[in-house]
């Protein structure tokens, strides 16, 4: 076969393998909706050279003012969760989704759409975007906080702080402060510190309530305190007064600064956890949240004048309260607790004041004469009968009748007789036998390697064991010693529990 024949055969073969087919038309791409002109203009504020030097917060404020009245109806079903979001950190779709969501919020429809959307809206309100004035801004902020925190608690802590700081910054009525987040605890401490500063103007009960707020040791939960409140109050205040004198004579720092609070003035930035741009010129002003907590703005710089608690001040105060609690229990026959680790001078003051107080009590009881008035009516009636029987005619011989004499009032026993009975020695919560084998094993596990696999293997319930330990050790510590999920030993009690339980064999 010639060359032409071979070529023709090859072409025929190729036609059999490859056939011409029409190429189907590809579907036309869905046209992307055009970006709204106002959104483009907002984006351009970031890219212009003139504004490039401005801070992130300043750019956000400028963009927010531009978009104050903007509304959208864009369908976006995603959620956005960013910290410190701004318009610029969102894509066009996310941003249009935000303005659509904001439109609904302004109409009273609040939906959960991620932390970023809620934060952006609050940032706008902090700058009074979309608000007539500060009062209107607060009303919008407060209503949004109530609505959104009910469906998304994740942001509740931040929003609560922003709401209170809004009241301070714009000088609104202090009654609007909700003390959300950590604010309530801080307010209670301010009240307690104020009471301690002016304790001569307060009753014993008010002063002790303040002491309990400021102490890490929950004395008010103690079995002794509930049964003998007045006695414990008296001893605690005596001990603290003695301790204050010791500080004055022997320590460079005074008692109040070390155990209660220290007066200080520090710079502060309101809305520090938000994207916020204050105006370039701010009026000087003072805002008092509490007699001990005052905010002051001078030339745009804010300072906070307050009393703040030093590190571990609550623990140092708690040592005295627990020392008194432990020292008085034997006298009243209440289950003993492990005393705290005291310095020699602390132990001396507590022992001396307890001894002096009990001696004064015994002396007062010895001087007090108790009269039993329950028999007075009967004594008077019997006396009247006796008197009538003694009245006779002059010529009659009066009968020999016994004369009723009221029983003499028995004086109280001597001070030696009024000494309290020896306390009944009950099993202490701190003894090894106070916990069963499984509870003891769990406590030692939590103090050691923390491997809790054996609990399920042995068919025990972890929560039941934890509750049993906390219940049996409550009288000893006046507090729960195990908390959390998974459970863990409270750090304040770790050393004491290790010393008492970990060194003993099972």
Buried (B, 14 or more C-beta within 10 A) or exposed (E): EEEEEEEEEEEEEEEEEEEEEEEEEEEEEEEEEEEBEBBEEBBEBBEEEEBEEBEBBBBBBBBBBBBEEBEBEBEBEEEBEBEBBBBBBBEBEBBBBBBBBBBBBEEEEBEBBBBBBBBBBBBBBBBBBBBEEBEEBBBBBBEBBEBBBEEBEBBBBBBBBBBBBBBBBBBBEEEBBBBBBEBEEBBBBBBBBBBBBEBEEBEBEEBBBBBBBBBBBBBBBBBBBEEBBEBBBBBBBBBBEBBBEBBEEEEEEEBBBBBBBBEEEEEBEBBEBBBBBBEEEBEEBEBEBBEBBBBBBEEEEBBBBBBBBBEEBBBBBBBBBBBBBBBBBBBBBBBBBBBBEBEEEBBEBBBEBBEEBBEEBBEEEBEEEEEEEEEEEEEEEBEEEBEEEEEEEEEEEEEEEEEEEEEEEEEBEEBEEEEEEEBEEEEBBBEEEBBEEBBBBBBBBBBEEEEBEEBEEEEBEBEEBBBBBBEBBBBBBBBBBBEEEEBEBBEBBBEBBBEBBEEEEE
